[in-house]
Each structure stands twice: as C-alpha cells, then as structure tokens.
Amino acid sequence: MRPGLRILLSILMVGAASRSIAAPAPAPDLPRAVAPLDERVALKLDPRLAAALATPEEPVSVWVSFADKGERSPSELAMMLARAEAELSPRSRARRERAGVSPLVDYLDVPLYAPYVEALRARGLAPYGQSRWFNRVALRVPAGRLVEVAALPFVERLRQVELATRMRPAPEEVVPALPPTGVECATCMQRVTSFNYGSNAGAMTQIGVPAVHDSGYVGTGVLVCILDEGFNFHSTHEALRNTILGPGHERDFVDGDTLASDTTSGGYAHGTNVMGCIAGNKPGTYIGSAFGATYALGRTENAFSETPQEMVNWGMGAEWADSLGADLITSSLGYNLFDGGVGSYTYADMDGHTTVVSRAAEIAASKGILILNAAGNEGSNSWQKIVAPADVDGDSLIAVGAVNSSGILASFSSRGPSADGRIKPDLCALGSSNSLVRATNTAPLYTTGSGTSFATPTLAGLAACLIGARPHFTPSMIIRALRETASRAGSPDTLYGYGIPNGLAALRWGFPGVSVGPPPAAALGLAMLGPNPLSSCDGGSAIRFALGAGAPASAAARLDVFDAQGRRVRGLFSGVIARGEYRTVEWNGRDDDGHSVGAGLYFVAFEAAGHRSAARVVWLR
C-alpha cells in the first residue's frame, strides 16, 4: 500500500475522533420541514445539488455522509476499534496479518452508527446502499427533502451519487495468423502437461499458467471474489458446477438478496463468461487459470440499465469481500462517464484517487486484498484511456489490458498513462476471441468474446495461484513478481504496461540461494517451485527446503534425486543448515556426471535430523 494512503487513513481516524468529541452523537428528532435555509445547512449541500432544489418533487440520489460513528470520547473509540478487530472473520484477520496491515483495524472498519440509519428510516428514507469505509449511506429522495436531511445534526455532507456508464463491450477483432511470440524453444509448445485445458489452452499457455499448475499450484486455499453483473447457470454448467463456493459466498447487491443468478433473465451472462476464464474446470474441454480456488460471487452491475446504484454497489461488494477474508478481487467493470453527461468525469480525474470506485479500491488494497481490474475497452473510441478503478496505483491494483493470441495489443484495449503520468495498464493477457463459458445449460455450452473483461480473470487466476504458492508474499510482492518477470519489464510503456506475464518466472521470483523466513510448522519443509513436469527447455526445476519448527536448531542435511527404482542419480546439497534457513537449488535433469537422465518419474528427497521428506518431479527430456 502506498504510504500516502496510510497517512490519509490515519487522518481520517484522527479527524473522526476529533469531530466526535466536539459534537456528541445522538440526534434529537426534528420537525419534518426545516426553514429557512441557514448558512450551516447550506454548507452541507454539495453545490451540484442546487439545481435539484428547483424541482422539489423530482427524486435525486445522494450520498449522506455522517459526522461520526457514534463515539463520544477517545476511550469509547478505542473500545469500538477493539470490537471491530474482534469481529474480523478468521480469514480476514489472517489475510491482513500476512499483508502486514498495521494497525490491523482502523476507523474505516468501525460499522455505521445504527441510530443514524434508523433516524433516516423513521422519516421514510430507506438507504439503498451503505458504506462503513466512507461512513455514509445512499438515498433516493425527493429534492424538496434535501434540506431536511442536511439539517440533521449527525449529517456532515450531502453529495450526488455518481451516475456512471460502465465499460463498453469490445468489438470482435480479426486475428492475423502469426506465429506465437516469446517462445525460446519450439519443442516447448509441444510440452506435455498434467492438464488438458481444451479450448482455453491458448489463453493459459500465453501467460505461463501450465508450468505453475504442473508445479502443484492451482489456487487451492485462496478465496477469490468476482464482482460482475451476474452468474447464470454457474451451479449447473459442466465447467462451473464443481467450483468451490463457501457458505454465504454469493450476494446480489443490485436486488439486495443472496442469489447472484437468475435463469429467467438474460442479463446475468457476463459474470458467467468471466467466471469461466478463472474457475472453469472441465478437463479436456475447458480449464480456467485457478480452478482449485474458492470463490465468492458478487453481482454489482445491472445489465439492463445504467443507474446511479452501480458505483454504490461496487464499493459494497469490495467491503463484503473484505469481510469474507477474500485474498483477491477480480473485476471486469469500469466507469468513466456520468449518465447523461451531467458532471462527467474527465481524463484528469483518472488519477487513482478521485472517483468513488477508485477510492473504494484503494481502501480494499489497504486491507491486504490484491485487486485486478479491466483497463477498459476504450482504445478505439474518443475516450481511449483507462477507466476507473483501473487508475489506482500499480502497487495496489493490476490494471489488465488485452492482447490477441500473437501477443499484439488489441485495438480496443484502453491506453495509459494515468492522469498523473503513471504506467497503465500494468499487464496484459489474452482478450481477443477468447473461448468462454456460455451462460446456459443447453448446447452450445461455449462461445467466444473479446474484451479486457476476459483478460482480467485469466490473469487474476495466475495471481491467485501465486498467492497459494507464496502465502508469505504481500499483495505488492505478488504484483512485483508478475511485473518484473513480464515480457516488457525492462521497458514498460502506456500500451502494454509491463507486458505479458510469465507464470514460471513469476513463481521463481524472489528466491535467492538462501532466504530467511518463519520456520515450517513440520520438522522439514520441502517445496517444488517448478516447473514440474520439467523439460530441457526449462533450464531447471527449483526446489526449496528448510528445517522446520520440529527440528533441532541446526542439523546436517542432504538433498538428493532418486529414480523410480530408488537409485540415487544426483546429489543437490550436503551440509549443515540452521532451523528456519531456507535454501533453494535447481535440478536440470542431469546426473552427477552431467549426463541427461532418461524420461520418467523421479523423487527429490530431503533428509535431516532423523526425518525424511520427498517430492515427485517428472522429467520429459
């Protein structure tokens, strides 16, 4: 997380506490009509609401920001923060601790003060959205009642809810028949893997997903939240019905219920398309980039209309993901223009801090969540640039652009930089003529489509696998691993960003010969970093080992390679290591004499302090 954002959050905490002390929380009941409009009340109204006052019967959507969260003293605030920490879900706490979030909770985590919300309801003003992060609720209210709401002593400010149009669909492109790029060895394209990705093989191969999967990392144990427009047939489609969903991991923020699908409606398809790219699991037909992860599905987009509710929903979806303990949010939505053009955002506002959806993404990142968002499909129209929240700083959010199967930028893919000159997009993945899961349970079950919408979950799956492989990495470290090993890492630009990721290189990132970290819980720790299976094209397979908590402070250790008959073929390490001292070596498929071993199954054995641990590796030659 950027230092500036931590400072901002600290200011919010201190400022909120100061306000609460100066102005006690409880609000007395007020008469329904408030007149005349005094200066104090006028200052609470955003100037853009002035025009609305001229038509008192016309409803207007407004954010009602509260002055505090009901605290009356520093000690009471401390109690509320302690309560918020105690109420963190186990997953949310664990994620924040891994990400080094400090303090673990802050003022943004304190819930809204319920009596304020009830005071609005008592006046017939029912919020359709709310945010603990921003300490406000969204109301649809006749303009003639704005002054009444502003006069409430616990109300700090009234602002218009942004009326935004979502990301435009991407046009289909004709992809030229060009040879794939970035292949060092022709036989690598023919390499046998443990998984048959079916029609999604091109998208997976382009960013190096097979090597990561072959190394044993498929997203297991990682919670991914998808925010989109709806997920029809996700529970019955052959490629999605086995997706792991935890209890309560489905929410519709548009209709306000817990079902993110509606098979009687055709407006719930985009989320299904997106979900397939990352969660698909039909071997031989269609496999996504993190089929082993656990998923939470949030419907935040209304496909039938562009209403002010949608940007409200995205923020609520992000807060929900945080409360569940999601490790990653993937979002194929984006916003740049107000509905009707009134008060529209401009490119100057794409600075990562201005739009409400970007601010929500910043806060989510500050809670230790890795976020990937589509850069946008604006490259071939008058806007051309990225859309919110893809403009958030690259150490907090990965903005994903689209390339075709030959690695060439799609014409529709939104360009950078951000308004303040930062590299955007951050990375690219296949987003042209993607094979997609179709939102249906009748043939045909698959379709094709284009857009950064599909590049984003494809890349998000790789990120989820890296989170599973490197649980001690912070989100910013995962981002660095992907960026610093991508195809254009040495010369990033405002079209491709840092380029197309290399899953295997990202998996190996950050592991020198010796590294120090918390000791493994078991007596011995042994991990194959990949690739696995291993071929001569790969150079070598990285192996990481360490003495764990159950071992002595130091011990003599050996690491050897054996064939399937138990014959030792290569010694990789022999020496004394200390508990918690991680070492990494590589095996290149050769024996002690430097000769290439025969194709087949081999075992890497780690022995120390009377314990033995082994891992399998397949050598393809």
C-alpha positions in Angstrom: 0.0 0.0 0.0 1.2 3.5 -0.8 2.5 5.5 2.2 0.2 8.4 1.2 -2.9 6.2 1.6 -1.8 5.1 5.1 -1.4 8.8 6.1 -4.8 9.5 4.7 -6.4 6.7 6.7 -4.7 8.0 9.8 -6.0 11.5 9.2 -9.5 10.0 8.8 -9.2 8.3 12.1 -7.9 11.3 14.0 -10.3 13.6 12.3 -13.3 11.4 13.0 -12.3 11.2 16.7 -11.9 14.9 16.9 -15.4 15.6 15.4 -17.0 13.1 17.8 -15.6 14.8 20.9 -16.7 18.2 19.7 -20.2 17.2 18.6 -21.9 14.4 20.7 -23.5 11.7 18.5 -27.2 11.2 19.4 -29.6 13.1 17.2 -32.9 14.5 18.5 -36.0 14.1 16.5 -36.5 17.2 14.2 -39.6 18.5 12.6 -40.1 17.4 9.0 -39.9 20.9 7.5 -36.8 22.9 8.1 -36.8 26.6 7.1 -35.3 28.9 6.3 -32.1 27.5 4.7 -29.5 28.8 7.1 -25.8 29.0 6.3 -24.9 26.0 8.4 -27.3 23.8 6.4 -26.3 25.2 3.1 -22.7 24.3 3.7 -23.7 20.7 4.0 -25.1 20.6 0.5 -22.8 19.9 -2.5 -23.1 22.9 -4.9 -24.2 20.5 -7.7 -27.4 19.8 -5.8 -28.5 23.5 -6.1 -30.2 22.8 -9.5 -32.2 19.9 -8.0 -33.8 22.2 -5.4 -35.6 24.0 -8.1 -37.7 20.8 -8.8 -38.7 19.6 -5.3 -40.8 16.6 -6.4 -38.0 15.2 -8.6 -36.1 12.4 -6.9 -32.4 12.6 -6.6 -29.8 10.1 -5.5 -27.4 11.4 -2.8 -24.7 10.2 -0.5 -25.5 11.1 3.1 -22.2 11.3 5.0 -22.4 11.0 8.8 -20.3 13.2 11.1 -19.0 10.3 13.1 -19.7 6.7 14.1 -21.4 7.4 17.4 -18.2 7.7 19.5 -18.2 10.3 22.3 -14.6 10.0 23.7 -11.2 8.6 22.8 -11.8 5.7 25.2 -15.1 4.8 23.5 -13.5 5.0 20.1 -10.8 2.6 21.4 -13.5 0.2 22.6 -15.2 0.4 19.1 -11.9 -0.4 17.4 -11.3 -3.3 19.7 -14.8 -4.6 18.9 -14.2 -4.2 15.2 -10.9 -6.2 15.5 -12.7 -9.0 17.5 -15.4 -9.2 14.8 -12.9 -9.8 12.0 -13.5 -13.1 10.3 -10.6 -15.5 10.8 -9.8 -15.3 7.1 -9.9 -11.5 7.1 -7.6 -11.4 10.1 -5.2 -13.9 8.6 -5.0 -12.0 5.3 -4.4 -8.7 7.0 -1.6 -10.2 9.1 0.1 -11.8 6.1 -0.1 -8.5 4.2 1.4 -6.6 7.1 -1.6 -4.3 7.6 -0.9 -2.1 10.6 -2.9 -1.2 12.6 -4.9 -4.4 11.9 -8.1 -2.3 12.0 -8.8 1.4 11.8 -11.7 3.8 11.9 -12.8 2.6 8.5 -13.6 -0.8 9.9 -16.0 0.5 12.5 -19.6 -0.1 11.4 -22.0 2.7 10.8 -23.8 4.0 13.9 -27.2 2.2 13.6 -29.3 5.0 15.3 -28.3 7.4 12.5 -29.6 5.0 9.9 -32.7 4.3 11.9 -33.4 8.0 12.2 -33.5 8.2 8.4 -35.7 5.2 8.1 -38.1 6.7 10.7 -38.6 9.6 8.2 -39.4 7.2 5.4 -35.9 7.5 3.9 -34.6 4.0 3.3 -31.0 3.7 2.2 -30.4 1.5 -0.9 -26.7 1.3 -0.2 -24.2 2.0 2.7 -20.5 2.1 3.3 -18.7 1.7 6.6 -15.4 2.7 4.8 -16.9 6.1 3.8 -19.3 6.4 6.7 -22.3 7.2 4.6 -25.5 5.8 3.1 -27.1 6.3 -0.4 -30.6 7.6 -0.6 -33.1 8.2 -3.4 -35.0 11.2 -2.1 -37.3 14.0 -3.4 -35.2 17.1 -3.9 -37.5 19.0 -1.7 -36.4 16.9 1.3 -32.6 17.5 0.9 -32.7 20.5 3.2 -34.5 18.4 5.8 -31.8 15.7 5.7 -29.0 18.2 5.7 -30.4 19.8 8.8 -30.0 16.7 10.9 -27.1 17.3 13.3 -25.4 13.9 12.6 -25.3 14.6 8.9 -22.0 16.1 7.7 -22.5 16.3 3.9 -24.8 15.6 1.1 -23.4 14.8 -2.4 -24.8 13.5 -5.6 -24.3 9.8 -6.3 -22.2 9.4 -9.4 -24.3 8.4 -12.4 -21.8 6.3 -14.3 -21.8 4.3 -17.6 -20.0 1.1 -17.4 -17.3 -0.3 -19.7 -18.3 -0.5 -23.3 -18.3 -4.0 -24.9 -15.3 -4.8 -27.0 -15.6 -5.4 -30.8 -14.5 -8.7 -32.2 -11.2 -8.4 -34.0 -9.8 -10.4 -36.9 -6.6 -12.0 -35.5 -3.9 -12.5 -38.1 -2.3 -15.9 -38.4 1.1 -15.1 -36.9 3.4 -17.5 -35.1 3.3 -17.2 -31.3 5.9 -14.8 -29.8 8.3 -15.2 -26.9 9.0 -19.0 -27.5 12.6 -19.8 -26.8 12.4 -23.4 -28.0 10.0 -24.9 -30.5 9.5 -28.1 -28.5 8.3 -26.1 -25.5 5.0 -25.6 -27.3 4.6 -29.3 -27.6 5.4 -29.9 -24.0 3.2 -32.4 -22.2 1.5 -31.0 -19.1 -0.7 -32.6 -16.4 -3.8 -30.7 -17.6 -5.8 -30.6 -20.8 -7.1 -27.1 -21.0 -9.3 -27.7 -24.0 -10.4 -24.6 -25.9 -8.8 -22.4 -23.2 -5.3 -23.7 -23.8 -4.1 -20.6 -25.8 -5.0 -18.2 -23.0 -3.3 -20.4 -20.4 -0.1 -21.0 -22.4 0.4 -17.4 -23.3 0.9 -16.3 -19.6 2.7 -19.5 -18.4 -0.1 -21.0 -16.4 0.6 -24.6 -17.2 4.1 -24.6 -15.6 2.5 -23.1 -12.4 -0.3 -25.7 -12.4 2.3 -28.5 -13.1 4.2 -27.3 -10.1 1.2 -28.1 -7.9 -0.3 -24.6 -7.6 -3.9 -24.3 -8.8 -5.3 -21.7 -6.4 -6.1 -24.2 -3.5 -6.9 -22.3 -0.3 -7.2 -18.9 -2.0 -10.5 -17.0 -1.8 -11.3 -15.1 -5.0 -14.2 -12.6 -5.1 -15.6 -11.9 -8.6 -17.6 -8.6 -8.9 -19.7 -8.5 -12.1 -23.2 -8.4 -13.5 -24.5 -11.9 -12.7 -23.6 -15.6 -12.9 -26.4 -17.5 -14.6 -26.1 -21.3 -14.6 -22.8 -21.3 -12.7 -24.2 -24.1 -10.5 -25.2 -26.3 -13.4 -22.8 -25.6 -16.2 -20.5 -28.5 -16.8 -17.4 -26.3 -16.4 -18.5 -24.5 -13.3 -20.8 -26.8 -11.3 -17.8 -28.1 -9.4 -16.5 -24.7 -8.4 -15.8 -24.4 -4.7 -18.2 -21.9 -3.1 -18.1 -21.3 0.7 -21.2 -20.7 2.7 -22.6 -17.2 2.2 -20.2 -16.6 -0.7 -22.9 -15.3 -3.1 -24.5 -11.9 -3.0 -26.7 -9.7 -5.3 -26.1 -6.0 -4.4 -28.5 -4.9 -7.2 -31.5 -6.7 -5.9 -30.4 -6.9 -2.3 -30.5 -10.7 -1.9 -28.1 -13.6 -1.7 -28.6 -15.1 -5.2 -26.3 -13.8 -7.9 -28.0 -15.7 -10.7 -31.5 -15.6 -12.3 -32.0 -18.1 -15.0 -35.2 -16.4 -16.1 -33.2 -13.4 -17.1 -30.7 -12.9 -19.9 -28.9 -10.1 -18.2 -26.8 -12.3 -16.0 -24.4 -13.7 -18.6 -21.2 -11.5 -18.4 -20.3 -12.7 -14.9 -20.6 -16.3 -16.1 -18.3 -15.6 -19.0 -15.8 -14.0 -16.7 -16.0 -16.8 -14.1 -15.2 -19.4 -16.6 -11.9 -17.8 -17.5 -10.6 -18.3 -14.0 -12.7 -21.0 -12.4 -13.6 -23.3 -15.3 -12.9 -27.0 -14.5 -13.9 -29.4 -17.3 -10.7 -31.3 -18.2 -10.3 -31.9 -21.9 -12.9 -29.2 -22.7 -12.3 -26.1 -20.7 -10.0 -25.3 -17.7 -9.5 -21.9 -16.1 -6.4 -20.3 -14.6 -7.3 -21.0 -10.9 -9.7 -23.9 -10.9 -8.7 -25.0 -7.4 -9.5 -21.7 -5.7 -12.6 -20.9 -3.6 -15.0 -18.3 -5.0 -17.3 -15.6 -3.8 -19.7 -14.2 -6.4 -20.9 -10.6 -6.1 -23.4 -9.1 -8.6 -22.8 -5.4 -8.5 -23.8 -4.5 -12.1 -27.2 -4.1 -13.6 -27.1 -5.1 -17.2 -30.5 -3.7 -18.0 -29.8 0.0 -17.2 -27.1 2.4 -16.2 -28.3 3.7 -12.8 -26.6 5.6 -10.0 -26.7 2.4 -7.9 -23.9 0.6 -9.7 -20.9 2.5 -8.3 -22.5 2.2 -4.9 -22.7 -1.5 -5.4 -19.0 -1.9 -6.3 -18.0 -0.4 -3.0 -20.4 -2.6 -1.1 -19.0 -5.6 -3.0 -15.5 -4.7 -2.0 -16.4 -4.3 1.7 -18.2 -7.6 1.5 -15.1 -9.3 0.0 -13.0 -7.8 2.8 -15.4 -9.1 5.5 -15.2 -12.6 4.0 -11.5 -12.6 4.0 -11.0 -12.6 0.2 -7.4 -12.7 -0.9 -8.1 -11.3 -4.3 -10.8 -9.3 -6.1 -11.2 -9.6 -9.9 -13.5 -7.0 -11.5 -14.3 -6.7 -15.2 -16.2 -3.5 -14.7 -15.2 0.1 -15.3 -16.7 3.6 -15.2 -15.7 6.9 -16.8 -18.8 8.9 -17.8 -21.8 10.2 -15.8 -25.2 9.1 -17.1 -26.4 11.9 -19.4 -23.0 13.6 -19.3 -24.0 15.8 -16.3 -20.9 16.4 -14.2 -18.9 13.8 -16.1 -15.5 12.7 -15.0 -12.7 13.7 -17.3 -9.4 12.1 -18.1 -7.9 14.4 -15.5 -9.9 12.5 -12.8 -8.3 9.2 -13.7 -5.6 9.8 -11.1 -6.3 6.8 -8.9 -7.8 8.9 -6.1 -10.8 10.8 -7.4 -13.7 8.6 -8.4 -15.6 6.9 -5.7 -14.9 3.4 -7.2 -11.2 4.1 -7.3 -11.2 5.3 -3.7 -13.0 2.1 -2.7 -10.4 0.0 -4.5 -7.6 1.9 -2.7 -9.1 1.1 0.7 -9.7 -2.5 -0.3 -6.0 -2.7 -1.2 -5.0 -1.1 2.2 -6.8 -4.1 3.9 -4.4 -6.5 2.2 -6.6 -7.5 -0.8 -4.9 -7.9 -4.2 -7.2 -6.3 -6.9 -7.2 -6.9 -10.7 -9.4 -4.7 -12.8 -10.0 -4.4 -16.5 -8.2 -1.5 -18.1 -11.2 -0.8 -20.3 -12.3 -1.2 -23.9 -11.9 2.4 -24.9 -8.8 2.2 -27.1 -10.6 2.7 -30.4 -13.1 5.4 -29.4 -12.8 9.1 -28.4 -12.0 8.3 -24.7 -9.1 5.9 -25.5 -7.8 5.9 -21.9 -8.2 3.6 -18.9 -11.3 3.7 -16.8 -11.9 3.7 -13.1 -10.9 1.9 -10.9 -8.0 0.7 -13.2 -6.4 4.1 -12.5 -5.4 3.0 -8.9 -1.7 2.9 -8.2 0.0 -0.2 -9.6 1.4 -1.3 -6.2 -2.2 -1.8 -5.1 -4.2 -2.8 -8.3 -3.2 -4.5 -11.5 -4.9 -2.9 -14.5 -5.2 -5.5 -17.2 -5.0 -4.8 -20.9 -5.9 -7.1 -23.8 -3.7 -8.7 -26.5 -4.5 -11.2 -29.2 -3.2 -14.7 -29.5 0.0 -13.4 -31.1 0.7 -11.1 -28.3 -0.3 -7.9 -30.2 -2.3 -5.3 -28.4 -6.0 -5.4 -29.2 -7.1 -2.1 -30.8 -9.9 -1.7 -28.2 -7.7 -2.1 -25.2 -7.6 1.1 -23.2 -4.4 3.1 -23.2 -2.4 4.8 -20.4 -0.9 6.6 -18.7 -3.0 7.5 -15.7 -3.8 11.2 -15.5 -0.8 11.8 -13.2 1.6 10.0 -15.6 1.9 6.5 -14.1 2.4 3.4 -16.2 -1.0 1.9 -17.1 -2.2 -0.7 -18.0 0.1 -2.8 -15.7 0.0 -6.1 -17.6 -1.8 -7.8 -20.5 -3.4 -11.1 -21.2 -5.5 -12.7 -23.9 -8.6 -10.6 -24.5 -9.3 -11.2 -28.2 -11.5 -14.0 -29.4 -11.4 -15.7 -26.1 -13.0 -19.1 -25.6 -15.7 -18.5 -23.0 -18.2 -20.5 -20.8 -21.7 -19.6 -22.1 -24.4 -18.8 -19.5 -26.7 -21.7 -20.4 -27.2 -25.4 -19.6 -28.1 -26.3 -23.2 -25.9 -26.7 -26.2 -23.8 -24.9 -27.3 -22.2 -24.6 -23.9 -19.3 -22.4 -25.0 -18.9 -19.2 -27.0 -16.2 -16.6 -27.9 -15.9 -13.0 -27.0 -13.3 -10.2 -26.7 -12.5 -7.6 -24.1 -10.3 -6.7 -21.2 -13.2 -8.2 -19.3 -11.7 -11.7 -20.1 -8.1 -10.8 -20.0 -8.6 -9.8 -16.4 -9.9 -13.0 -14.8 -7.4 -15.0 -16.9 -4.5 -13.1 -15.3 -6.3 -13.0 -11.9 -6.2 -16.8 -11.8 -2.4 -16.8 -12.3 -2.1 -14.3 -9.4 -4.3 -16.5 -7.2 -2.0 -19.5 -7.9 1.0 -17.4 -6.9 -0.8 -16.4 -3.7 -1.3 -20.1 -2.9 2.3 -20.8 -3.8 3.8 -17.9 -1.8 1.4 -17.4 1.2 4.0 -15.2 2.9 4.1 -12.7 0.0 2.2 -9.5 0.4 0.0 -8.3 -2.5 2.6 -5.8 -3.6 5.1 -8.7 -3.8 2.8 -10.7 -6.0 2.5 -7.6 -8.2 6.2 -7.2 -8.4 6.7 -10.9 -9.2 4.4 -10.6 -12.1 5.6 -7.2 -13.4 9.4 -7.8 -13.0 9.3 -11.1 -14.9 6.8 -10.0 -17.7 7.8 -9.6 -21.4 8.4 -5.8 -21.2 9.7 -5.5 -17.7 12.8 -3.6 -18.9 10.9 -1.1 -21.0 7.2 -0.7 -19.9 5.0 1.6 -21.9 1.5 3.0 -21.9 0.1 0.4 -24.3 1.2 -2.9 -22.9 2.4 -1.8 -19.5 5.0 -4.3 -18.3 3.8 -6.7 -20.9 2.6 -10.3 -20.9 3.3 -12.3 -17.6 5.5 -15.4 -17.4 4.0 -17.7 -14.8 7.0 -19.8 -14.3 9.4 -16.8 -13.9 7.0 -15.2 -11.5 6.9 -18.4 -9.5 10.7 -18.3 -9.2 10.8 -14.6 -8.4 12.4 -13.5 -5.1 14.1 -16.8 -4.2 17.9 -16.4 -3.9 20.1 -19.3 -2.9 19.4 -18.6 0.8 16.5 -16.7 2.3 15.1 -16.4 5.8 11.5 -16.7 6.9 9.4 -18.3 9.6 10.3 -22.0 10.1 7.9 -24.5 8.5 5.5 -26.0 11.1 6.7 -29.5 10.3 10.2 -30.9 11.1 11.2 -30.5 7.4 9.9 -28.1 4.7 10.3 -29.2 1.1 8.6 -27.5 -1.9 8.9 -27.9 -5.7 8.9 -24.3 -7.0 8.6 -25.6 -10.6 8.4 -26.3 -13.4 7.0 -29.8 -13.0 7.0 -31.7 -15.4 10.5 -30.5 -16.4 11.9 -30.4 -19.9 15.2 -29.3 -21.4 13.5 -26.1 -22.5 13.1 -25.0 -18.9 16.7 -24.9 -17.7 15.9 -26.4 -14.3 13.3 -27.0 -11.7 13.7 -25.0 -8.5 13.5 -26.8 -5.1 13.2 -25.1 -1.8 13.9 -26.7 1.6 14.4 -25.8 5.2 14.5 -27.2 8.8 11.1 -26.7 10.5 9.9 -25.9 14.0 10.1 -29.6 15.0 13.8 -29.9 14.1 16.9 -29.0 16.2 18.5 -25.6 16.0 20.8 -26.9 13.3 21.4 -30.2 11.6 23.3 -32.0 8.8 21.1 -32.2 5.8 21.1 -33.9 2.3 19.0 -33.3 -0.8 19.2 -35.9 -3.5 17.4 -37.1 -6.6 16.4 -40.7 -7.0 14.8 -42.5 -9.9 11.6 -44.6 -9.6 13.7 -47.7 -8.7 15.2 -45.9 -5.7 18.7 -45.4 -7.3 20.4 -42.1 -6.4 21.1 -40.1 -9.6 22.1 -36.7 -8.3 23.3 -35.0 -5.1 21.9 -31.5 -4.9 23.0 -30.4 -1.4 25.0 -31.7 1.5 25.9 -29.6 4.6 24.7 -28.1 7.9 21.7 -25.8 7.9 20.0 -23.8 10.7 16.3 -24.1 11.6 14.3 -21.6 9.5 17.2 -21.2 7.0 15.5 -21.6 3.6 17.7 -22.7 0.7 16.8 -23.1 -3.0 18.6 -25.2 -5.5 17.8 -26.3 -9.1 17.8 -29.7 -10.8 18.3 -29.6 -14.5 17.6 -33.2 -15.4 21.2 -34.4 -15.2 23.0 -36.9 -13.1 26.2 -36.4 -11.1 28.3 -37.0 -14.2 26.4 -34.3 -16.2 24.5 -36.7 -18.4 20.8 -36.2 -19.1 18.7 -38.8 -17.3 16.0 -40.8 -19.1 12.5 -39.5 -19.3 10.3 -40.6 -16.3 9.4 -40.1 -12.7 12.0 -39.0 -10.1 11.9 -38.2 -6.4 13.7 -35.4 -4.6 14.4 -36.5 -1.1 15.4 -34.2 1.8 16.9 -35.8 4.9 17.9 -34.1 8.2 17.7 -34.7 11.9 16.3 -38.2 11.5 13.4 -37.0 9.3 12.8 -37.5 5.6 10.6 -35.7 3.1 10.2 -36.3 -0.6 8.5 -34.7 -3.6 7.9 -36.0 -7.2 9.2 -34.5 -10.4 8.6 -35.7 -14.0 11.5 -35.3 -16.5 10.3 -35.1 -20.1 13.7 -34.5 -21.8 
